[in-house]
Amino acid sequence: MSQVQQPQVHIHKHETNSLGTAGLIVSIVGLVFGGILCPIGFLMSLIAVFKKPRGMAIGGLVIGGLGSLIVLFVLLLFGAAIAAAIVGAQASLF
């Protein structure tokens, strides 16, 4: 009797980092819509960077970080303008 060899099937499990992908998407959406979601995307990507693969998580960190810096700059700029307006209004009263 002859033995029939069974074909060998190799299953390659493709690793994904769902949190990294979500962080990248939230960072991009936040950047497009004024930067409000960028800090959330940055935090999601920061958590996801400790899992493999890291590519999208790093992209989310970069985009989320830049968007967060832009939001911080704009808030500081508006805060300084409001403070200057209040000081100017008080100075004109005297």
mmCIF file of the C-alpha atoms, coordinates in Angstrom:
data_MODEL
# 
_entry.id   MODEL 
# 
loop_
_atom_site.group_PDB 
_atom_site.id 
_atom_site.type_symbol 
_atom_site.label_atom_id 
_atom_site.label_alt_id 
_atom_site.label_comp_id 
_atom_site.label_asym_id 
_atom_site.label_entity_id 
_atom_site.label_seq_id 
_atom_site.pdbx_PDB_ins_code 
_atom_site.Cartn_x 
_atom_site.Cartn_y 
_atom_site.Cartn_z 
_atom_site.occupancy 
_atom_site.B_iso_or_equiv 
_atom_site.pdbx_formal_charge 
_atom_site.auth_seq_id 
_atom_site.auth_comp_id 
_atom_site.auth_asym_id 
_atom_site.auth_atom_id 
_atom_site.pdbx_PDB_model_num 
ATOM 1  C CA . MET A 1 1  ? 0.000   0.000   0.000  1.00 0.00 ? 1  MET A CA 1 
ATOM 2  C CA . SER A 1 2  ? 1.137   3.494   -0.752 1.00 0.00 ? 2  SER A CA 1 
ATOM 3  C CA . GLN A 1 3  ? 0.667   6.335   1.633  1.00 0.00 ? 3  GLN A CA 1 
ATOM 4  C CA . VAL A 1 4  ? -1.046  9.480   0.418  1.00 0.00 ? 4  VAL A CA 1 
ATOM 5  C CA . GLN A 1 5  ? 0.520   12.641  1.751  1.00 0.00 ? 5  GLN A CA 1 
ATOM 6  C CA . GLN A 1 6  ? -1.845  15.305  2.904  1.00 0.00 ? 6  GLN A CA 1 
ATOM 7  C CA . PRO A 1 7  ? -1.114  18.781  1.574  1.00 0.00 ? 7  PRO A CA 1 
ATOM 8  C CA . GLN A 1 8  ? 0.357   21.073  4.188  1.00 0.00 ? 8  GLN A CA 1 
ATOM 9  C CA . VAL A 1 9  ? -1.549  24.260  4.772  1.00 0.00 ? 9  VAL A CA 1 
ATOM 10 C CA . HIS A 1 10 ? 0.305   27.220  6.232  1.00 0.00 ? 10 HIS A CA 1 
ATOM 11 C CA . ILE A 1 11 ? -1.882  29.778  7.884  1.00 0.00 ? 11 ILE A CA 1 
ATOM 12 C CA . HIS A 1 12 ? -0.231  33.137  8.284  1.00 0.00 ? 12 HIS A CA 1 
ATOM 13 C CA . LYS A 1 13 ? -1.890  35.234  10.918 1.00 0.00 ? 13 LYS A CA 1 
ATOM 14 C CA . HIS A 1 14 ? -1.637  38.884  9.956  1.00 0.00 ? 14 HIS A CA 1 
ATOM 15 C CA . GLU A 1 15 ? -1.080  40.959  13.066 1.00 0.00 ? 15 GLU A CA 1 
ATOM 16 C CA . THR A 1 16 ? -2.988  44.196  13.375 1.00 0.00 ? 16 THR A CA 1 
ATOM 17 C CA . ASN A 1 17 ? -2.974  46.986  15.889 1.00 0.00 ? 17 ASN A CA 1 
ATOM 18 C CA . SER A 1 18 ? -6.583  48.140  15.992 1.00 0.00 ? 18 SER A CA 1 
ATOM 19 C CA . LEU A 1 19 ? -5.964  50.804  18.602 1.00 0.00 ? 19 LEU A CA 1 
ATOM 20 C CA . GLY A 1 20 ? -3.121  52.229  16.521 1.00 0.00 ? 20 GLY A CA 1 
ATOM 21 C CA . THR A 1 21 ? -5.354  52.366  13.458 1.00 0.00 ? 21 THR A CA 1 
ATOM 22 C CA . ALA A 1 22 ? -8.134  54.024  15.460 1.00 0.00 ? 22 ALA A CA 1 
ATOM 23 C CA . GLY A 1 23 ? -5.668  56.544  16.914 1.00 0.00 ? 23 GLY A CA 1 
ATOM 24 C CA . LEU A 1 24 ? -4.435  57.459  13.439 1.00 0.00 ? 24 LEU A CA 1 
ATOM 25 C CA . ILE A 1 25 ? -7.973  57.892  12.107 1.00 0.00 ? 25 ILE A CA 1 
ATOM 26 C CA . VAL A 1 26 ? -9.076  59.986  15.101 1.00 0.00 ? 26 VAL A CA 1 
ATOM 27 C CA . SER A 1 27 ? -5.957  62.163  14.729 1.00 0.00 ? 27 SER A CA 1 
ATOM 28 C CA . ILE A 1 28 ? -6.605  62.738  11.017 1.00 0.00 ? 28 ILE A CA 1 
ATOM 29 C CA . VAL A 1 29 ? -10.291 63.501  11.584 1.00 0.00 ? 29 VAL A CA 1 
ATOM 30 C CA . GLY A 1 30 ? -9.332  65.833  14.428 1.00 0.00 ? 30 GLY A CA 1 
ATOM 31 C CA . LEU A 1 31 ? -6.821  67.643  12.237 1.00 0.00 ? 31 LEU A CA 1 
ATOM 32 C CA . VAL A 1 32 ? -9.383  68.083  9.449  1.00 0.00 ? 32 VAL A CA 1 
ATOM 33 C CA . PHE A 1 33 ? -12.083 69.367  11.800 1.00 0.00 ? 33 PHE A CA 1 
ATOM 34 C CA . GLY A 1 34 ? -10.135 71.946  13.755 1.00 0.00 ? 34 GLY A CA 1 
ATOM 35 C CA . GLY A 1 35 ? -7.904  69.847  15.974 1.00 0.00 ? 35 GLY A CA 1 
ATOM 36 C CA . ILE A 1 36 ? -10.360 69.157  18.782 1.00 0.00 ? 36 ILE A CA 1 
ATOM 37 C CA . LEU A 1 37 ? -9.954  65.354  18.539 1.00 0.00 ? 37 LEU A CA 1 
ATOM 38 C CA . CYS A 1 38 ? -6.181  65.411  18.085 1.00 0.00 ? 38 CYS A CA 1 
ATOM 39 C CA . PRO A 1 39 ? -5.341  65.012  21.794 1.00 0.00 ? 39 PRO A CA 1 
ATOM 40 C CA . ILE A 1 40 ? -7.637  61.968  21.978 1.00 0.00 ? 40 ILE A CA 1 
ATOM 41 C CA . GLY A 1 41 ? -5.974  60.446  18.897 1.00 0.00 ? 41 GLY A CA 1 
ATOM 42 C CA . PHE A 1 42 ? -2.583  61.212  20.402 1.00 0.00 ? 42 PHE A CA 1 
ATOM 43 C CA . LEU A 1 43 ? -3.445  59.387  23.641 1.00 0.00 ? 43 LEU A CA 1 
ATOM 44 C CA . MET A 1 44 ? -4.894  56.407  21.766 1.00 0.00 ? 44 MET A CA 1 
ATOM 45 C CA . SER A 1 45 ? -1.756  56.180  19.637 1.00 0.00 ? 45 SER A CA 1 
ATOM 46 C CA . LEU A 1 46 ? 0.476   56.560  22.682 1.00 0.00 ? 46 LEU A CA 1 
ATOM 47 C CA . ILE A 1 47 ? -1.157  53.514  24.249 1.00 0.00 ? 47 ILE A CA 1 
ATOM 48 C CA . ALA A 1 48 ? -1.038  51.591  20.957 1.00 0.00 ? 48 ALA A CA 1 
ATOM 49 C CA . VAL A 1 49 ? 2.653   52.247  20.309 1.00 0.00 ? 49 VAL A CA 1 
ATOM 50 C CA . PHE A 1 50 ? 3.524   49.548  22.843 1.00 0.00 ? 50 PHE A CA 1 
ATOM 51 C CA . LYS A 1 51 ? 1.849   46.871  20.687 1.00 0.00 ? 51 LYS A CA 1 
ATOM 52 C CA . LYS A 1 52 ? 3.118   45.482  17.405 1.00 0.00 ? 52 LYS A CA 1 
ATOM 53 C CA . PRO A 1 53 ? 2.904   46.554  14.554 1.00 0.00 ? 53 PRO A CA 1 
ATOM 54 C CA . ARG A 1 54 ? 3.659   50.145  15.465 1.00 0.00 ? 54 ARG A CA 1 
ATOM 55 C CA . GLY A 1 55 ? 3.470   51.953  12.109 1.00 0.00 ? 55 GLY A CA 1 
ATOM 56 C CA . MET A 1 56 ? -0.013  53.432  12.314 1.00 0.00 ? 56 MET A CA 1 
ATOM 57 C CA . ALA A 1 57 ? 0.400   54.182  16.002 1.00 0.00 ? 57 ALA A CA 1 
ATOM 58 C CA . ILE A 1 58 ? 3.527   56.227  15.252 1.00 0.00 ? 58 ILE A CA 1 
ATOM 59 C CA . GLY A 1 59 ? 1.665   58.060  12.491 1.00 0.00 ? 59 GLY A CA 1 
ATOM 60 C CA . GLY A 1 60 ? -1.151  58.794  14.927 1.00 0.00 ? 60 GLY A CA 1 
ATOM 61 C CA . LEU A 1 61 ? 1.370   60.076  17.464 1.00 0.00 ? 61 LEU A CA 1 
ATOM 62 C CA . VAL A 1 62 ? 2.911   62.468  14.951 1.00 0.00 ? 62 VAL A CA 1 
ATOM 63 C CA . ILE A 1 63 ? -0.376  63.785  13.553 1.00 0.00 ? 63 ILE A CA 1 
ATOM 64 C CA . GLY A 1 64 ? -2.065  63.892  16.959 1.00 0.00 ? 64 GLY A CA 1 
ATOM 65 C CA . GLY A 1 65 ? 0.928   65.636  18.513 1.00 0.00 ? 65 GLY A CA 1 
ATOM 66 C CA . LEU A 1 66 ? 1.105   68.283  15.789 1.00 0.00 ? 66 LEU A CA 1 
ATOM 67 C CA . GLY A 1 67 ? -2.642  68.860  15.939 1.00 0.00 ? 67 GLY A CA 1 
ATOM 68 C CA . SER A 1 68 ? -2.523  69.105  19.728 1.00 0.00 ? 68 SER A CA 1 
ATOM 69 C CA . LEU A 1 69 ? 0.284   71.670  19.537 1.00 0.00 ? 69 LEU A CA 1 
ATOM 70 C CA . ILE A 1 70 ? -1.731  73.718  17.043 1.00 0.00 ? 70 ILE A CA 1 
ATOM 71 C CA . VAL A 1 71 ? -4.783  73.614  19.327 1.00 0.00 ? 71 VAL A CA 1 
ATOM 72 C CA . LEU A 1 72 ? -2.650  74.604  22.319 1.00 0.00 ? 72 LEU A CA 1 
ATOM 73 C CA . PHE A 1 73 ? -1.101  77.497  20.370 1.00 0.00 ? 73 PHE A CA 1 
ATOM 74 C CA . VAL A 1 74 ? -4.513  78.776  19.237 1.00 0.00 ? 74 VAL A CA 1 
ATOM 75 C CA . LEU A 1 75 ? -5.923  78.548  22.778 1.00 0.00 ? 75 LEU A CA 1 
ATOM 76 C CA . LEU A 1 76 ? -2.929  80.441  24.182 1.00 0.00 ? 76 LEU A CA 1 
ATOM 77 C CA . LEU A 1 77 ? -3.280  83.057  21.449 1.00 0.00 ? 77 LEU A CA 1 
ATOM 78 C CA . PHE A 1 78 ? -6.983  83.566  22.194 1.00 0.00 ? 78 PHE A CA 1 
ATOM 79 C CA . GLY A 1 79 ? -6.277  83.616  25.922 1.00 0.00 ? 79 GLY A CA 1 
ATOM 80 C CA . ALA A 1 80 ? -3.635  86.309  25.469 1.00 0.00 ? 80 ALA A CA 1 
ATOM 81 C CA . ALA A 1 81 ? -5.990  88.344  23.262 1.00 0.00 ? 81 ALA A CA 1 
ATOM 82 C CA . ILE A 1 82 ? -8.789  88.114  25.817 1.00 0.00 ? 82 ILE A CA 1 
ATOM 83 C CA . ALA A 1 83 ? -6.425  89.046  28.648 1.00 0.00 ? 83 ALA A CA 1 
ATOM 84 C CA . ALA A 1 84 ? -5.150  92.037  26.662 1.00 0.00 ? 84 ALA A CA 1 
ATOM 85 C CA . ALA A 1 85 ? -8.716  93.140  25.931 1.00 0.00 ? 85 ALA A CA 1 
ATOM 86 C CA . ILE A 1 86 ? -9.665  92.925  29.608 1.00 0.00 ? 86 ILE A CA 1 
ATOM 87 C CA . VAL A 1 87 ? -6.586  94.871  30.707 1.00 0.00 ? 87 VAL A CA 1 
ATOM 88 C CA . GLY A 1 88 ? -7.207  97.476  27.987 1.00 0.00 ? 88 GLY A CA 1 
ATOM 89 C CA . ALA A 1 89 ? -10.840 97.834  28.997 1.00 0.00 ? 89 ALA A CA 1 
ATOM 90 C CA . GLN A 1 90 ? -9.916  98.282  32.646 1.00 0.00 ? 90 GLN A CA 1 
ATOM 91 C CA . ALA A 1 91 ? -7.231  100.851 31.778 1.00 0.00 ? 91 ALA A CA 1 
ATOM 92 C CA . SER A 1 92 ? -9.706  102.933 29.764 1.00 0.00 ? 92 SER A CA 1 
ATOM 93 C CA . LEU A 1 93 ? -12.091 103.116 32.717 1.00 0.00 ? 93 LEU A CA 1 
ATOM 94 C CA . PHE A 1 94 ? -9.631  105.101 34.829 1.00 0.00 ? 94 PHE A CA 1 
# 
